[in-house]
Amino acid sequence: MAARRAGAEGHSFDCDPQSVACTGELRRRYFPNDPLWTIDLGSVLDTEYLSSIGEYDVVYCWGVLHHTGAMWQALENVVGLVSDGGVLLVAIYNDQGKMSRRWKAIKRFYNRSSEPVQVLLEASVCVMTWWRRWLKDLLHLRPSESWRSAGRSRGMSALSDVRDWVGGYPFEVAKPEQIFNFYRQRGFLLERMRTQAGDLGCNEFVFSKPRRPPTSYPL
Protein backbone atom coordinates (compact mmCIF):
# COMPACT_ATOMS: atom_id res chain seq x y z
CA MET A 1 0.00 0.00 0.00
CA ALA A 2 2.89 2.36 0.77
CA ALA A 3 4.36 1.62 -2.67
CA ARG A 4 1.05 2.35 -4.40
CA ARG A 5 0.64 5.58 -2.47
CA ALA A 6 4.09 6.56 -3.76
CA GLY A 7 2.89 5.92 -7.32
CA ALA A 8 4.54 2.56 -7.96
CA GLU A 9 2.92 -0.52 -9.43
CA GLY A 10 2.83 -3.35 -6.91
CA HIS A 11 2.84 -7.14 -6.81
CA SER A 12 2.29 -8.66 -3.37
CA PHE A 13 2.39 -12.34 -2.52
CA ASP A 14 2.47 -14.51 0.57
CA CYS A 15 1.99 -18.20 1.34
CA ASP A 16 -0.50 -17.52 4.17
CA PRO A 17 -4.14 -17.14 3.01
CA GLN A 18 -4.99 -14.84 5.93
CA SER A 19 -2.15 -12.47 5.07
CA VAL A 20 -3.28 -12.44 1.44
CA ALA A 21 -6.85 -11.72 2.53
CA CYS A 22 -5.65 -8.88 4.79
CA THR A 23 -3.72 -7.31 1.91
CA GLY A 24 -6.73 -7.71 -0.34
CA GLU A 25 -8.86 -5.86 2.19
CA LEU A 26 -6.36 -2.98 2.25
CA ARG A 27 -6.57 -2.75 -1.52
CA ARG A 28 -10.38 -2.86 -1.39
CA ARG A 29 -10.49 -0.02 1.14
CA TYR A 30 -7.86 2.31 -0.30
CA PHE A 31 -7.34 1.32 -3.97
CA PRO A 32 -10.58 -0.37 -5.08
CA ASN A 33 -10.47 -2.11 -8.48
CA ASP A 34 -6.83 -1.10 -8.88
CA PRO A 35 -5.24 -2.87 -11.88
CA LEU A 36 -1.76 -1.79 -10.81
CA TRP A 37 -1.72 -3.78 -7.55
CA THR A 38 -1.64 -7.55 -7.93
CA ILE A 39 -2.10 -9.78 -4.87
CA ASP A 40 -1.31 -13.50 -5.03
CA LEU A 41 -1.21 -16.57 -2.86
CA GLY A 42 2.30 -17.83 -3.59
CA SER A 43 5.51 -19.03 -1.98
CA VAL A 44 9.04 -17.68 -2.30
CA LEU A 45 10.13 -21.34 -2.34
CA ASP A 46 8.03 -22.05 -5.45
CA THR A 47 10.44 -21.35 -8.32
CA GLU A 48 7.80 -22.06 -10.96
CA TYR A 49 5.56 -19.39 -9.46
CA LEU A 50 8.41 -16.89 -9.14
CA SER A 51 9.42 -17.35 -12.76
CA SER A 52 5.88 -16.45 -13.80
CA ILE A 53 5.70 -13.03 -12.14
CA GLY A 54 8.64 -11.28 -13.82
CA GLU A 55 11.28 -8.86 -12.53
CA TYR A 56 10.92 -5.69 -10.48
CA ASP A 57 12.83 -2.48 -9.80
CA VAL A 58 12.30 -2.87 -6.04
CA VAL A 59 12.02 -6.21 -4.24
CA TYR A 60 11.08 -5.78 -0.58
CA CYS A 61 11.36 -8.86 1.60
CA TRP A 62 11.50 -7.62 5.17
CA GLY A 63 11.83 -10.08 8.02
CA VAL A 64 10.14 -13.06 6.37
CA LEU A 65 12.69 -15.26 4.61
CA HIS A 66 14.04 -16.55 7.93
CA HIS A 67 10.58 -18.02 8.64
CA THR A 68 10.38 -20.17 5.49
CA GLY A 69 12.27 -23.18 6.84
CA ALA A 70 14.70 -22.83 3.92
CA MET A 71 16.21 -19.38 4.37
CA TRP A 72 19.22 -19.71 2.09
CA GLN A 73 17.12 -21.13 -0.72
CA ALA A 74 14.65 -18.29 -0.27
CA LEU A 75 17.49 -15.74 -0.36
CA GLU A 76 18.63 -17.36 -3.61
CA ASN A 77 15.17 -17.40 -5.12
CA VAL A 78 14.59 -13.65 -4.80
CA VAL A 79 17.70 -12.91 -6.89
CA GLY A 80 15.81 -13.57 -10.10
CA LEU A 81 13.04 -11.13 -9.15
CA VAL A 82 15.36 -8.10 -9.20
CA SER A 83 15.67 -6.34 -12.52
CA ASP A 84 18.99 -4.95 -13.76
CA GLY A 85 19.52 -1.63 -12.00
CA GLY A 86 16.98 -2.61 -9.33
CA VAL A 87 17.32 -2.89 -5.57
CA LEU A 88 16.71 -5.66 -3.07
CA LEU A 89 15.78 -4.90 0.54
CA VAL A 90 16.03 -7.73 3.05
CA ALA A 91 16.01 -8.02 6.83
CA ILE A 92 17.26 -11.23 8.45
CA TYR A 93 17.46 -12.19 12.12
CA ASN A 94 20.90 -11.61 13.61
CA ASP A 95 22.91 -14.70 14.55
CA GLN A 96 23.62 -14.49 18.29
CA GLY A 97 25.22 -17.92 18.52
CA LYS A 98 24.06 -19.85 21.59
CA MET A 99 21.30 -17.33 22.31
CA SER A 100 19.80 -17.84 18.85
CA ARG A 101 19.93 -21.60 19.26
CA ARG A 102 18.11 -21.30 22.60
CA TRP A 103 15.41 -19.12 21.03
CA LYS A 104 15.00 -21.64 18.22
CA ALA A 105 14.44 -24.41 20.76
CA ILE A 106 11.92 -22.26 22.68
CA LYS A 107 10.01 -21.40 19.50
CA ARG A 108 9.91 -25.02 18.37
CA PHE A 109 8.68 -26.12 21.81
CA TYR A 110 6.03 -23.36 21.86
CA ASN A 111 4.57 -24.43 18.52
CA ARG A 112 4.40 -28.06 19.62
CA SER A 113 2.81 -27.29 23.00
CA SER A 114 -0.77 -27.18 24.25
CA GLU A 115 -2.49 -23.82 24.72
CA PRO A 116 -1.93 -23.65 28.53
CA VAL A 117 1.80 -24.23 28.03
CA GLN A 118 1.87 -21.58 25.30
CA VAL A 119 0.24 -19.04 27.64
CA LEU A 120 2.84 -19.83 30.30
CA LEU A 121 5.65 -19.34 27.79
CA GLU A 122 4.16 -16.05 26.62
CA ALA A 123 4.03 -14.80 30.22
CA SER A 124 7.62 -15.88 30.82
CA VAL A 125 8.86 -14.14 27.67
CA CYS A 126 6.91 -11.01 28.63
CA VAL A 127 8.66 -10.81 31.98
CA MET A 128 12.06 -11.67 30.49
CA THR A 129 11.92 -9.04 27.74
CA TRP A 130 9.91 -6.30 29.43
CA TRP A 131 10.82 -6.16 33.12
CA ARG A 132 13.46 -3.44 32.67
CA ARG A 133 11.05 -1.17 30.80
CA TRP A 134 8.27 -1.85 33.30
CA LEU A 135 10.62 -0.95 36.16
CA LYS A 136 11.78 2.21 34.41
CA ASP A 137 8.18 3.31 33.80
CA LEU A 138 7.33 2.62 37.42
CA LEU A 139 10.26 4.70 38.66
CA HIS A 140 9.12 7.57 36.44
CA LEU A 141 5.56 7.21 37.79
CA ARG A 142 4.28 6.26 34.33
CA PRO A 143 3.34 2.59 34.68
CA SER A 144 2.73 0.72 31.41
CA GLU A 145 3.66 3.71 29.23
CA SER A 146 6.21 1.70 27.21
CA TRP A 147 3.76 -1.19 26.91
CA ARG A 148 1.08 1.07 25.41
CA SER A 149 3.45 3.01 23.15
CA ALA A 150 4.95 -0.22 21.79
CA GLY A 151 1.54 -1.16 20.48
CA ARG A 152 1.19 2.15 18.67
CA SER A 153 4.66 2.03 17.10
CA ARG A 154 4.42 -1.61 15.97
CA GLY A 155 0.87 -1.48 14.69
CA MET A 156 -0.19 -4.27 17.05
CA SER A 157 -0.49 -4.70 20.79
CA ALA A 158 2.64 -5.45 22.79
CA LEU A 159 1.15 -8.81 23.76
CA SER A 160 0.61 -9.69 20.09
CA ASP A 161 4.20 -8.67 19.49
CA VAL A 162 5.36 -11.12 22.18
CA ARG A 163 3.26 -13.91 20.65
CA ASP A 164 4.63 -13.05 17.22
CA TRP A 165 8.17 -13.40 18.54
CA VAL A 166 7.86 -16.56 20.63
CA GLY A 167 5.68 -18.25 18.00
CA GLY A 168 7.82 -17.28 15.02
CA TYR A 169 8.93 -20.69 13.80
CA PRO A 170 10.66 -21.82 11.56
CA PHE A 171 13.44 -19.56 12.77
CA GLU A 172 16.80 -19.09 11.06
CA VAL A 173 19.56 -16.53 11.53
CA ALA A 174 22.66 -15.20 9.79
CA LYS A 175 25.62 -13.00 10.55
CA PRO A 176 25.81 -9.72 8.60
CA GLU A 177 28.91 -10.84 6.70
CA GLN A 178 27.14 -14.02 5.59
CA ILE A 179 24.35 -12.05 3.92
CA PHE A 180 26.83 -9.57 2.46
CA ASN A 181 29.03 -12.31 0.99
CA PHE A 182 26.03 -14.28 -0.29
CA TYR A 183 24.77 -11.42 -2.44
CA ARG A 184 28.21 -10.14 -3.41
CA GLN A 185 28.89 -13.55 -4.95
CA ARG A 186 25.74 -13.07 -7.01
CA GLY A 187 26.82 -9.69 -8.36
CA PHE A 188 24.94 -7.40 -5.98
CA LEU A 189 26.41 -4.28 -4.39
CA LEU A 190 25.74 -3.32 -0.78
CA GLU A 191 24.27 0.18 -0.65
CA ARG A 192 23.21 0.43 3.00
CA MET A 193 23.29 -1.77 6.07
CA ARG A 194 22.13 -1.51 9.67
CA THR A 195 23.12 -4.27 12.07
CA GLN A 196 22.04 -5.16 15.59
CA ALA A 197 25.65 -5.07 16.85
CA GLY A 198 25.31 -8.55 18.32
CA ASP A 199 21.87 -7.92 19.83
CA LEU A 200 18.45 -9.41 19.18
CA GLY A 201 16.55 -8.43 16.06
CA CYS A 202 17.07 -8.13 12.32
CA ASN A 203 20.08 -6.94 10.39
CA GLU A 204 18.85 -4.78 7.51
CA PHE A 205 20.34 -4.57 4.02
CA VAL A 206 19.82 -2.66 0.80
CA PHE A 207 21.52 -4.22 -2.22
CA SER A 208 21.61 -2.97 -5.80
CA LYS A 209 21.89 -5.06 -8.93
CA PRO A 210 24.16 -3.37 -11.49
CA ARG A 211 22.91 -2.91 -15.01
CA ARG A 212 24.42 -5.35 -17.46
CA PRO A 213 26.34 -3.91 -20.40
CA PRO A 214 24.66 -4.55 -23.74
CA THR A 215 25.80 -7.71 -25.50
CA SER A 216 25.97 -5.88 -28.82
CA TYR A 217 26.17 -2.30 -29.96
CA PRO A 218 24.33 -0.66 -32.85
CA LEU A 219 26.48 0.17 -35.88
BELURFEN-V208251 format. One record per residue. RES is the residue in one small letter. SS is DSSP state (a for helix, b for strand, c for the rest). D_FIRST is the distance of its C-alpha to the first C-alpha in whole Angstrom. Layout:
RES_SS_D_FIRST + RES_SS_D_FIRST
This chain:
m_c_0 + a_a_4 + a_a_5 + r_a_5 + r_a_6 + a_c_9 + g_c_10 + a_c_10 + e_c_10 + g_b_8 + h_b_10 + s_b_10 + f_b_13 + d_b_15 + c_c_18 + d_c_18 + p_a_18 + q_a_17 + s_a_14 + v_a_13 + a_a_14 + c_a_12 + t_a_8 + g_a_10 + e_a_11 + l_a_7 + r_a_7 + r_a_11 + r_a_11 + y_a_8 + f_c_8 + p_c_12 + n_c_14 + d_c_11 + p_c_13 + l_c_11 + w_b_9 + t_b_11 + i_b_11 + d_b_14 + l_b_17 + g_c_18 + s_c_20 + v_c_20 + l_c_24 + d_c_24 + t_a_25 + e_a_26 + y_a_22 + l_a_21 + s_a_24 + s_a_22 + i_c_19 + g_c_20 + e_c_19 + y_b_16 + d_b_16 + v_b_14 + v_b_14 + y_b_13 + c_b_14 + w_b_15 + g_c_17 + v_c_18 + l_a_20 + h_a_23 + h_a_23 + t_c_23 + g_c_27 + a_c_27 + m_a_26 + w_a_28 + q_a_27 + a_a_23 + l_a_24 + e_a_26 + n_a_24 + v_a_21 + v_a_23 + g_a_23 + l_a_19 + v_b_20 + s_b_21 + d_b_24 + g_b_23 + g_b_20 + v_b_18 + l_b_18 + l_b_17 + v_b_18 + a_b_19 + i_b_22 + y_b_25 + n_b_28 + d_c_31 + q_c_33 + g_c_36 + k_a_38 + m_a_35 + s_a_33 + r_a_35 + r_a_36 + w_a_32 + k_a_32 + a_a_35 + i_a_34 + k_a_31 + r_a_33 + f_a_35 + y_a_33 + n_a_31 + r_c_35 + s_c_36 + s_c_36 + e_a_34 + p_a_37 + v_a_37 + q_a_33 + v_a_34 + l_a_36 + l_a_34 + e_a_31 + a_a_34 + s_a_35 + v_a_32 + c_a_31 + v_a_35 + m_a_35 + t_a_32 + w_a_32 + w_a_35 + r_a_36 + r_a_33 + w_a_34 + l_a_38 + k_a_36 + d_a_35 + l_a_38 + l_a_40 + h_c_38 + l_c_39 + r_c_35 + p_c_35 + s_c_32 + e_a_30 + s_a_28 + w_a_27 + r_a_25 + s_a_24 + a_a_22 + g_a_21 + r_a_19 + s_a_18 + r_a_17 + g_c_15 + m_c_18 + s_c_21 + a_a_24 + l_a_25 + s_a_22 + d_a_22 + v_a_25 + r_a_25 + d_a_22 + w_a_24 + v_a_28 + g_c_26 + g_c_24 + y_c_26 + p_c_27 + f_c_27 + e_c_28 + v_c_28 + a_b_29 + k_c_31 + p_a_29 + e_a_32 + q_a_31 + i_a_27 + f_a_29 + n_a_32 + f_a_30 + y_a_27 + r_a_30 + q_c_32 + r_c_30 + g_c_30 + f_b_27 + l_b_27 + l_b_26 + e_b_24 + r_b_23 + m_b_24 + r_b_24 + t_c_26 + q_c_27 + a_c_31 + g_c_32 + d_c_31 + l_c_28 + g_c_25 + c_b_23 + n_b_24 + e_b_21 + f_b_21 + v_b_20 + f_b_22 + s_b_23 + k_b_24 + p_c_27 + r_c_28 + r_c_30 + p_c_34 + p_c_35 + t_c_37 + s_c_39 + y_c_40 + p_c_41 + l_c_45
